[in-house]
Amino acid sequence: MKYHIITFGCQINHSDSERISQFLDKEHEHAPDIKRADLVVVNMCSVRQSAVDRVYGLAPKLKGKRTILTGCMLKKDKLKLSEIFDEIREPEELIKSHQGVSGLIPIMKGCNNFCSYCVVPYTRGKEISRKRKEIVCEAKRLVKNGVKELWLLGQNVNSYKNDFPKLLREINNIKGKFWIRFTSSHPKDFSDALIKAMKECEKVTPYLNLPVQSGDNEILKKMSRPYTIEKYKKIIEKVKREIKGITVSTDIIVGFPSETKKQFENTKKLFEEIEYDMAYINKYSPRPGTAAEKMKNNISVKEKRQREKELTDILRKTAMKNNKRFVGKTIEVLPSEYSDGFLTGKSFHYKTVRFRGGKNLIGKFVKVKITNAFPWRLKGK
């Protein structure tokens, strides 16, 4: 039997899919697309309506195949989708460890924050942290088996109950050549101890995703995000001061209920001040069961698209500016993809780099001289 996995959602979902794949590989052959698959596993996320809609859109392609639905789901979505899928199962029932170029290690699951727009606390439950010893043992095994990049994952990694900075230091002390990355962080829990650990651990890469969601304090209150823009900017300022050249990305929601043009201008101003390398910009959509669902969704789709475009235009300029500093420099890149004589991978600073090379270089650290910069990637040789 041939299987194919389709994933919608965050890196937690992608981590689960990779582990499910490892389990299925023992008894089945992987198919590159749905057409050639007998078994289709869809790993979904109910956080955004757009992702749910895409799952419904798959229905015609799933006819005649054995289907399993898993992931992060609201009860309402589970009930409706049970009419389309043969089975609905929890990710834990299908998961085995993944080994490859990158190793994805969930260090906790769930969330206690209850942001007004988010369903994660309802789909993933309350925060549960794994034992530090268990995580370190998993990291050691992955490194021993050739993994070159470890991702520590959680809905809010820096609220890890068993001391996240200490966990970083312990994994950093594992022997071998590998990089450490983590996502996602919450500004309310971002500590000086974490900044210090990031600075002092040579394997922890200079990359930070710190979701801000809005550049306006009133909107943040309505989102139930317990920090101010002033506090957020102080964190970023300190991070950039302590970790020179760090790459910074964020998550943003445009068109949140009642967001005025003036409030959106504050978000644009924040983008111009921070000069992000990357941003994951999402158009607000109401989710069942959340506090924001009761608010009037009074921003038109057209206006949300316009606001998304305006932020993307600013981001394109700041990303280009930040990428230009690498031109002429020789940096280390970890290639993970090969196509038509070219390799693509990430640098230590989490920049996408494309260069000509052989498939045999996948999973190896390669010295690449950067010859050109674009907003979303670098080119080298």
NUKEDREN-448114 format. One record per residue (C-alpha): residue in three letters; residue number from 1; y, x, z. Coordinates in steps of 0.5 Angstrom, whole numbers, plus 2048, in hexadecimal, padded with zeros to 3 digits. Example, Ala and Ser with C-alpha at 12.3 -4.5 7.8 and 13.67 -1.06 7.14 Angstrom:
% residues 2
@code:Ala&pos:1&y:7F7&x:819&z:810
@code:Ser&pos:2&y:7FE&x:81B&z:80E
***
This chain:
% residues 381
@code:Met&pos:1&y:800&x:800&z:800
@code:Lys&pos:2&y:807&x:803&z:7FE
@code:Tyr&pos:3&y:80D&x:801&z:803
@code:His&pos:4&y:814&x:801&z:802
@code:Ile&pos:5&y:81A&x:801&z:808
@code:Ile&pos:6&y:821&x:7FE&z:807
@code:Thr&pos:7&y:826&x:7FF&z:80D
@code:Phe&pos:8&y:82C&x:7FC&z:80E
@code:Gly&pos:9&y:830&x:7FE&z:814
@code:Cys&pos:10&y:832&x:804&z:818
@code:Gln&pos:11&y:82F&x:80B&z:81A
@code:Ile&pos:12&y:82A&x:808&z:81F
@code:Asn&pos:13&y:827&x:803&z:81A
@code:His&pos:14&y:827&x:809&z:815
@code:Ser&pos:15&y:823&x:80D&z:81B
@code:Asp&pos:16&y:81E&x:807&z:81C
@code:Ser&pos:17&y:81D&x:807&z:814
@code:Glu&pos:18&y:81B&x:80E&z:814
@code:Arg&pos:19&y:816&x:80E&z:81A
@code:Ile&pos:20&y:813&x:807&z:817
@code:Ser&pos:21&y:812&x:80B&z:810
@code:Gln&pos:22&y:80F&x:811&z:814
@code:Phe&pos:23&y:80A&x:80C&z:817
@code:Leu&pos:24&y:809&x:808&z:810
@code:Asp&pos:25&y:807&x:80F&z:80C
@code:Lys&pos:26&y:801&x:80F&z:810
@code:Glu&pos:27&y:7FE&x:80A&z:80D
@code:His&pos:28&y:802&x:808&z:807
@code:Glu&pos:29&y:806&x:80B&z:801
@code:His&pos:30&y:80D&x:80B&z:800
@code:Ala&pos:31&y:810&x:807&z:7FA
@code:Pro&pos:32&y:817&x:809&z:7F8
@code:Asp&pos:33&y:819&x:802&z:7F7
@code:Ile&pos:34&y:818&x:7FB&z:7F8
@code:Lys&pos:35&y:814&x:7F9&z:7F2
@code:Arg&pos:36&y:80F&x:7FF&z:7F3
@code:Ala&pos:37&y:80E&x:7FD&z:7FA
@code:Asp&pos:38&y:808&x:7F8&z:7FD
@code:Leu&pos:39&y:80B&x:7F8&z:804
@code:Val&pos:40&y:813&x:7F8&z:805
@code:Val&pos:41&y:816&x:7F9&z:80C
@code:Val&pos:42&y:81D&x:7F7&z:80D
@code:Asn&pos:43&y:821&x:7FA&z:813
@code:Met&pos:44&y:827&x:7F6&z:814
@code:Cys&pos:45&y:82D&x:7F5&z:818
@code:Ser&pos:46&y:831&x:7EF&z:81A
@code:Val&pos:47&y:837&x:7F2&z:81C
@code:Arg&pos:48&y:83A&x:7F1&z:815
@code:Gln&pos:49&y:83A&x:7EA&z:811
@code:Ser&pos:50&y:83A&x:7EF&z:80B
@code:Ala&pos:51&y:833&x:7F2&z:80D
@code:Val&pos:52&y:830&x:7EB&z:80F
@code:Asp&pos:53&y:832&x:7E9&z:808
@code:Arg&pos:54&y:82F&x:7EF&z:804
@code:Val&pos:55&y:828&x:7ED&z:808
@code:Tyr&pos:56&y:829&x:7E6&z:805
@code:Gly&pos:57&y:82A&x:7E9&z:7FE
@code:Leu&pos:58&y:824&x:7ED&z:7FE
@code:Ala&pos:59&y:81F&x:7E6&z:7FF
@code:Pro&pos:60&y:81E&x:7E6&z:7F7
@code:Lys&pos:61&y:81C&x:7ED&z:7F7
@code:Leu&pos:62&y:817&x:7EC&z:7FD
@code:Lys&pos:63&y:813&x:7E6&z:7FA
@code:Gly&pos:64&y:80B&x:7E8&z:7F9
@code:Lys&pos:65&y:80C&x:7EE&z:7FE
@code:Arg&pos:66&y:80A&x:7EF&z:805
@code:Thr&pos:67&y:810&x:7EF&z:809
@code:Ile&pos:68&y:812&x:7F1&z:810
@code:Leu&pos:69&y:819&x:7F1&z:813
@code:Thr&pos:70&y:81B&x:7F5&z:819
@code:Gly&pos:71&y:822&x:7F8&z:81C
@code:Cys&pos:72&y:828&x:7F5&z:820
@code:Met&pos:73&y:828&x:7ED&z:81F
@code:Leu&pos:74&y:82B&x:7E7&z:822
@code:Lys&pos:75&y:826&x:7E2&z:824
@code:Lys&pos:76&y:82A&x:7DD&z:81F
@code:Asp&pos:77&y:829&x:7E2&z:819
@code:Lys&pos:78&y:821&x:7E3&z:81B
@code:Leu&pos:79&y:820&x:7DC&z:81B
@code:Lys&pos:80&y:823&x:7DB&z:814
@code:Leu&pos:81&y:820&x:7E1&z:811
@code:Ser&pos:82&y:819&x:7E0&z:814
@code:Glu&pos:83&y:819&x:7DB&z:80E
@code:Ile&pos:84&y:819&x:7E1&z:809
@code:Phe&pos:85&y:815&x:7E6&z:80D
@code:Asp&pos:86&y:80E&x:7E6&z:80E
@code:Glu&pos:87&y:80F&x:7EA&z:815
@code:Ile&pos:88&y:815&x:7EC&z:81A
@code:Arg&pos:89&y:813&x:7F1&z:81E
@code:Glu&pos:90&y:817&x:7F6&z:823
@code:Pro&pos:91&y:819&x:7FD&z:821
@code:Glu&pos:92&y:815&x:800&z:827
@code:Glu&pos:93&y:80E&x:7FD&z:824
@code:Leu&pos:94&y:80F&x:801&z:81D
@code:Ile&pos:95&y:812&x:807&z:820
@code:Lys&pos:96&y:80F&x:80E&z:820
@code:Ser&pos:97&y:813&x:815&z:820
@code:His&pos:98&y:816&x:817&z:81A
@code:Gln&pos:99&y:816&x:81F&z:817
@code:Gly&pos:100&y:81B&x:821&z:811
@code:Val&pos:101&y:821&x:825&z:810
@code:Ser&pos:102&y:824&x:821&z:815
@code:Gly&pos:103&y:821&x:81E&z:81C
@code:Leu&pos:104&y:824&x:817&z:81E
@code:Ile&pos:105&y:824&x:817&z:826
@code:Pro&pos:106&y:826&x:810&z:829
@code:Ile&pos:107&y:828&x:812&z:830
@code:Met&pos:108&y:829&x:80B&z:833
@code:Lys&pos:109&y:829&x:804&z:830
@code:Gly&pos:110&y:82D&x:7FE&z:831
@code:Cys&pos:111&y:835&x:7FD&z:833
@code:Asn&pos:112&y:839&x:7FB&z:839
@code:Asn&pos:113&y:840&x:7FA&z:836
@code:Phe&pos:114&y:840&x:7F3&z:833
@code:Cys&pos:115&y:845&x:7F5&z:82E
@code:Ser&pos:116&y:848&x:7EE&z:82C
@code:Tyr&pos:117&y:845&x:7EE&z:825
@code:Cys&pos:118&y:83F&x:7F2&z:826
@code:Val&pos:119&y:838&x:7EF&z:826
@code:Val&pos:120&y:834&x:7F5&z:829
@code:Pro&pos:121&y:834&x:7F4&z:830
@code:Tyr&pos:122&y:830&x:7ED&z:82E
@code:Thr&pos:123&y:82B&x:7F0&z:829
@code:Arg&pos:124&y:82A&x:7F7&z:82C
@code:Gly&pos:125&y:82B&x:7F5&z:834
@code:Lys&pos:126&y:82E&x:7F9&z:839
@code:Glu&pos:127&y:82E&x:800&z:839
@code:Ile&pos:128&y:828&x:804&z:83B
@code:Ser&pos:129&y:828&x:80C&z:83B
@code:Arg&pos:130&y:822&x:810&z:839
@code:Lys&pos:131&y:820&x:815&z:83E
@code:Arg&pos:132&y:823&x:81C&z:83D
@code:Lys&pos:133&y:81D&x:820&z:83D
@code:Glu&pos:134&y:81A&x:81B&z:838
@code:Ile&pos:135&y:81F&x:81C&z:833
@code:Val&pos:136&y:81F&x:824&z:834
@code:Cys&pos:137&y:818&x:824&z:833
@code:Glu&pos:138&y:819&x:820&z:82C
@code:Ala&pos:139&y:81E&x:824&z:82A
@code:Lys&pos:140&y:81A&x:82B&z:82B
@code:Arg&pos:141&y:814&x:828&z:827
@code:Leu&pos:142&y:819&x:826&z:822
@code:Val&pos:143&y:81C&x:82D&z:821
@code:Lys&pos:144&y:815&x:830&z:822
@code:Asn&pos:145&y:813&x:82C&z:81C
@code:Gly&pos:146&y:818&x:82E&z:818
@code:Val&pos:147&y:81E&x:829&z:819
@code:Lys&pos:148&y:825&x:82D&z:818
@code:Glu&pos:149&y:829&x:827&z:81A
@code:Leu&pos:150&y:829&x:823&z:820
@code:Trp&pos:151&y:82D&x:81C&z:820
@code:Leu&pos:152&y:82D&x:819&z:827
@code:Leu&pos:153&y:82E&x:812&z:827
@code:Gly&pos:154&y:830&x:80C&z:82B
@code:Gln&pos:155&y:835&x:806&z:82A
@code:Asn&pos:156&y:839&x:80A&z:82F
@code:Val&pos:157&y:836&x:811&z:830
@code:Asn&pos:158&y:83C&x:813&z:835
@code:Ser&pos:159&y:83A&x:80E&z:83A
@code:Tyr&pos:160&y:833&x:811&z:83A
@code:Lys&pos:161&y:831&x:810&z:842
@code:Asn&pos:162&y:82E&x:817&z:843
@code:Asp&pos:163&y:834&x:81B&z:841
@code:Phe&pos:164&y:835&x:81C&z:83A
@code:Pro&pos:165&y:839&x:822&z:83A
@code:Lys&pos:166&y:833&x:825&z:83E
@code:Leu&pos:167&y:82E&x:822&z:839
@code:Leu&pos:168&y:832&x:826&z:833
@code:Arg&pos:169&y:832&x:82C&z:837
@code:Glu&pos:170&y:82A&x:82C&z:838
@code:Ile&pos:171&y:829&x:82B&z:831
@code:Asn&pos:172&y:82E&x:830&z:82F
@code:Asn&pos:173&y:829&x:835&z:833
@code:Ile&pos:174&y:823&x:833&z:82F
@code:Lys&pos:175&y:821&x:83A&z:82B
@code:Gly&pos:176&y:822&x:839&z:823
@code:Lys&pos:177&y:827&x:839&z:81E
@code:Phe&pos:178&y:829&x:831&z:81E
@code:Trp&pos:179&y:82F&x:82D&z:81E
@code:Ile&pos:180&y:831&x:827&z:823
@code:Arg&pos:181&y:835&x:821&z:821
@code:Phe&pos:182&y:836&x:81A&z:825
@code:Thr&pos:183&y:838&x:813&z:824
@code:Ser&pos:184&y:83B&x:80F&z:826
@code:Ser&pos:185&y:840&x:810&z:82B
@code:His&pos:186&y:845&x:80B&z:82F
@code:Pro&pos:187&y:84C&x:80D&z:831
@code:Lys&pos:188&y:84C&x:80A&z:838
@code:Asp&pos:189&y:846&x:80F&z:83A
@code:Phe&pos:190&y:848&x:815&z:836
@code:Ser&pos:191&y:849&x:81B&z:83C
@code:Asp&pos:192&y:84C&x:822&z:83C
@code:Ala&pos:193&y:845&x:824&z:83E
@code:Leu&pos:194&y:842&x:821&z:837
@code:Ile&pos:195&y:848&x:825&z:834
@code:Lys&pos:196&y:846&x:82B&z:838
@code:Ala&pos:197&y:83F&x:82B&z:836
@code:Met&pos:198&y:841&x:82A&z:82E
@code:Lys&pos:199&y:845&x:830&z:82E
@code:Glu&pos:200&y:840&x:834&z:832
@code:Cys&pos:201&y:83A&x:832&z:82F
@code:Glu&pos:202&y:839&x:836&z:828
@code:Lys&pos:203&y:834&x:832&z:825
@code:Val&pos:204&y:838&x:82C&z:826
@code:Thr&pos:205&y:83C&x:82B&z:820
@code:Pro&pos:206&y:843&x:82A&z:81F
@code:Tyr&pos:207&y:843&x:822&z:81D
@code:Leu&pos:208&y:845&x:81C&z:821
@code:Asn&pos:209&y:845&x:815&z:820
@code:Leu&pos:210&y:849&x:811&z:825
@code:Pro&pos:211&y:84A&x:80A&z:823
@code:Val&pos:212&y:851&x:807&z:824
@code:Gln&pos:213&y:850&x:800&z:820
@code:Ser&pos:214&y:857&x:7FF&z:820
@code:Gly&pos:215&y:85E&x:802&z:821
@code:Asp&pos:216&y:861&x:7FD&z:825
@code:Asn&pos:217&y:861&x:7FC&z:82C
@code:Glu&pos:218&y:861&x:7F4&z:82C
@code:Ile&pos:219&y:85C&x:7F4&z:827
@code:Leu&pos:220&y:857&x:7F9&z:82B
@code:Lys&pos:221&y:858&x:7F4&z:831
@code:Lys&pos:222&y:856&x:7EE&z:82D
@code:Met&pos:223&y:850&x:7F3&z:82B
@code:Ser&pos:224&y:84E&x:7F4&z:832
@code:Arg&pos:225&y:84F&x:7FC&z:831
@code:Pro&pos:226&y:851&x:7FE&z:838
@code:Tyr&pos:227&y:856&x:804&z:836
@code:Thr&pos:228&y:85D&x:805&z:833
@code:Ile&pos:229&y:85F&x:808&z:82C
@code:Glu&pos:230&y:863&x:80D&z:831
@code:Lys&pos:231&y:85C&x:80F&z:834
@code:Tyr&pos:232&y:858&x:80F&z:82E
@code:Lys&pos:233&y:85E&x:814&z:82B
@code:Lys&pos:234&y:85D&x:819&z:831
@code:Ile&pos:235&y:856&x:819&z:830
@code:Ile&pos:236&y:856&x:81B&z:829
@code:Glu&pos:237&y:85C&x:820&z:82A
@code:Lys&pos:238&y:858&x:824&z:830
@code:Val&pos:239&y:852&x:824&z:82B
@code:Lys&pos:240&y:856&x:827&z:826
@code:Arg&pos:241&y:859&x:82C&z:82A
@code:Glu&pos:242&y:852&x:82E&z:82E
@code:Ile&pos:243&y:84E&x:82E&z:827
@code:Lys&pos:244&y:852&x:831&z:822
@code:Gly&pos:245&y:851&x:82E&z:81B
@code:Ile&pos:246&y:84C&x:828&z:81D
@code:Thr&pos:247&y:84B&x:823&z:818
@code:Val&pos:248&y:84D&x:81C&z:81B
@code:Ser&pos:249&y:84B&x:815&z:819
@code:Thr&pos:250&y:84C&x:80E&z:81B
@code:Asp&pos:251&y:84A&x:807&z:81A
@code:Ile&pos:252&y:84F&x:801&z:819
@code:Ile&pos:253&y:84F&x:7FA&z:818
@code:Val&pos:254&y:854&x:7F7&z:814
@code:Gly&pos:255&y:856&x:7EF&z:814
@code:Phe&pos:256&y:854&x:7EE&z:81B
@code:Pro&pos:257&y:856&x:7E7&z:81D
@code:Ser&pos:258&y:85E&x:7E6&z:81E
@code:Glu&pos:259&y:85F&x:7EE&z:81C
@code:Thr&pos:260&y:866&x:7ED&z:819
@code:Lys&pos:261&y:869&x:7F2&z:814
@code:Lys&pos:262&y:86D&x:7F6&z:819
@code:Gln&pos:263&y:867&x:7F7&z:81D
@code:Phe&pos:264&y:863&x:7F9&z:817
@code:Glu&pos:265&y:869&x:7FE&z:816
@code:Asn&pos:266&y:867&x:801&z:81C
@code:Thr&pos:267&y:860&x:803&z:81A
@code:Lys&pos:268&y:863&x:806&z:814
@code:Lys&pos:269&y:868&x:80A&z:818
@code:Leu&pos:270&y:862&x:80C&z:81C
@code:Phe&pos:271&y:85E&x:80E&z:816
@code:Glu&pos:272&y:864&x:813&z:814
@code:Glu&pos:273&y:865&x:816&z:81A
@code:Ile&pos:274&y:85E&x:818&z:81C
@code:Glu&pos:275&y:85C&x:81A&z:814
@code:Tyr&pos:276&y:855&x:818&z:814
@code:Asp&pos:277&y:850&x:81B&z:810
@code:Met&pos:278&y:84C&x:815&z:80F
@code:Ala&pos:279&y:84C&x:80D&z:812
@code:Tyr&pos:280&y:847&x:808&z:811
@code:Ile&pos:281&y:84C&x:802&z:810
@code:Asn&pos:282&y:849&x:7FB&z:811
@code:Lys&pos:283&y:84C&x:7F4&z:80F
@code:Tyr&pos:284&y:84B&x:7EF&z:815
@code:Ser&pos:285&y:846&x:7EA&z:815
@code:Pro&pos:286&y:844&x:7E5&z:81A
@code:Arg&pos:287&y:83D&x:7E6&z:81E
@code:Pro&pos:288&y:83A&x:7E0&z:821
@code:Gly&pos:289&y:83A&x:7E1&z:829
@code:Thr&pos:290&y:840&x:7E6&z:829
@code:Ala&pos:291&y:846&x:7E4&z:82D
@code:Ala&pos:292&y:84A&x:7E5&z:826
@code:Glu&pos:293&y:846&x:7E0&z:823
@code:Lys&pos:294&y:84A&x:7DB&z:827
@code:Met&pos:295&y:851&x:7DE&z:824
@code:Lys&pos:296&y:854&x:7DB&z:81E
@code:Asn&pos:297&y:852&x:7E0&z:818
@code:Asn&pos:298&y:859&x:7DF&z:815
@code:Ile&pos:299&y:859&x:7E5&z:811
@code:Ser&pos:300&y:857&x:7E4&z:809
@code:Val&pos:301&y:852&x:7E8&z:806
@code:Lys&pos:302&y:857&x:7EA&z:801
@code:Glu&pos:303&y:85C&x:7ED&z:806
@code:Lys&pos:304&y:856&x:7F0&z:80A
@code:Arg&pos:305&y:854&x:7F4&z:803
@code:Gln&pos:306&y:85B&x:7F6&z:802
@code:Arg&pos:307&y:85C&x:7F9&z:809
@code:Glu&pos:308&y:855&x:7FD&z:808
@code:Lys&pos:309&y:858&x:7FF&z:802
@code:Glu&pos:310&y:85E&x:802&z:805
@code:Leu&pos:311&y:85A&x:805&z:80B
@code:Thr&pos:312&y:856&x:808&z:805
@code:Asp&pos:313&y:85C&x:80B&z:802
@code:Ile&pos:314&y:85E&x:80F&z:808
@code:Leu&pos:315&y:857&x:811&z:809
@code:Arg&pos:316&y:857&x:814&z:802
@code:Lys&pos:317&y:85D&x:818&z:803
@code:Thr&pos:318&y:85B&x:81B&z:80A
@code:Ala&pos:319&y:854&x:81C&z:808
@code:Met&pos:320&y:856&x:820&z:802
@code:Lys&pos:321&y:85B&x:824&z:807
@code:Asn&pos:322&y:856&x:826&z:80C
@code:Asn&pos:323&y:851&x:828&z:806
@code:Lys&pos:324&y:855&x:82C&z:803
@code:Arg&pos:325&y:855&x:831&z:809
@code:Phe&pos:326&y:84E&x:833&z:807
@code:Val&pos:327&y:84F&x:835&z:800
@code:Gly&pos:328&y:84E&x:83D&z:7FF
@code:Lys&pos:329&y:84A&x:83D&z:805
@code:Thr&pos:330&y:842&x:83E&z:806
@code:Ile&pos:331&y:83F&x:839&z:80A
@code:Glu&pos:332&y:838&x:837&z:80C
@code:Val&pos:333&y:835&x:831&z:809
@code:Leu&pos:334&y:82E&x:82D&z:80B
@code:Pro&pos:335&y:82C&x:82A&z:804
@code:Ser&pos:336&y:828&x:824&z:805
@code:Glu&pos:337&y:828&x:821&z:7FE
@code:Tyr&pos:338&y:827&x:824&z:7F7
@code:Ser&pos:339&y:829&x:821&z:7F0
@code:Asp&pos:340&y:829&x:824&z:7E9
@code:Gly&pos:341&y:82A&x:82B&z:7EB
@code:Phe&pos:342&y:82F&x:829&z:7F1
@code:Leu&pos:343&y:82E&x:829&z:7F8
@code:Thr&pos:344&y:832&x:825&z:7FD
@code:Gly&pos:345&y:832&x:826&z:805
@code:Lys&pos:346&y:837&x:826&z:80B
@code:Ser&pos:347&y:83B&x:82C&z:80D
@code:Phe&pos:348&y:83B&x:82E&z:815
@code:His&pos:349&y:842&x:82A&z:815
@code:Tyr&pos:350&y:83E&x:824&z:812
@code:Lys&pos:351&y:841&x:825&z:80B
@code:Thr&pos:352&y:83D&x:822&z:805
@code:Val&pos:353&y:83C&x:828&z:800
@code:Arg&pos:354&y:839&x:828&z:7F9
@code:Phe&pos:355&y:837&x:82F&z:7F6
@code:Arg&pos:356&y:832&x:831&z:7F1
@code:Gly&pos:357&y:82B&x:834&z:7F3
@code:Gly&pos:358&y:824&x:833&z:7F4
@code:Lys&pos:359&y:820&x:82D&z:7F7
@code:Asn&pos:360&y:81D&x:833&z:7FB
@code:Leu&pos:361&y:823&x:833&z:7FF
@code:Ile&pos:362&y:823&x:82C&z:802
@code:Gly&pos:363&y:822&x:82D&z:80A
@code:Lys&pos:364&y:825&x:834&z:80A
@code:Phe&pos:365&y:82C&x:837&z:80C
@code:Val&pos:366&y:82F&x:839&z:806
@code:Lys&pos:367&y:836&x:83D&z:806
@code:Val&pos:368&y:83A&x:83A&z:801
@code:Lys&pos:369&y:841&x:83C&z:7FE
@code:Ile&pos:370&y:846&x:836&z:7FD
@code:Thr&pos:371&y:849&x:836&z:7F7
@code:Asn&pos:372&y:84C&x:82F&z:7F6
@code:Ala&pos:373&y:84E&x:829&z:7FB
@code:Phe&pos:374&y:84E&x:822&z:7FA
@code:Pro&pos:375&y:850&x:81C&z:7FF
@code:Trp&pos:376&y:848&x:81A&z:801
@code:Arg&pos:377&y:845&x:821&z:7FF
@code:Leu&pos:378&y:845&x:828&z:7FE
@code:Lys&pos:379&y:842&x:82C&z:7F8
@code:Gly&pos:380&y:840&x:833&z:7F8
@code:Lys&pos:381&y:83B&x:839&z:7F6
***
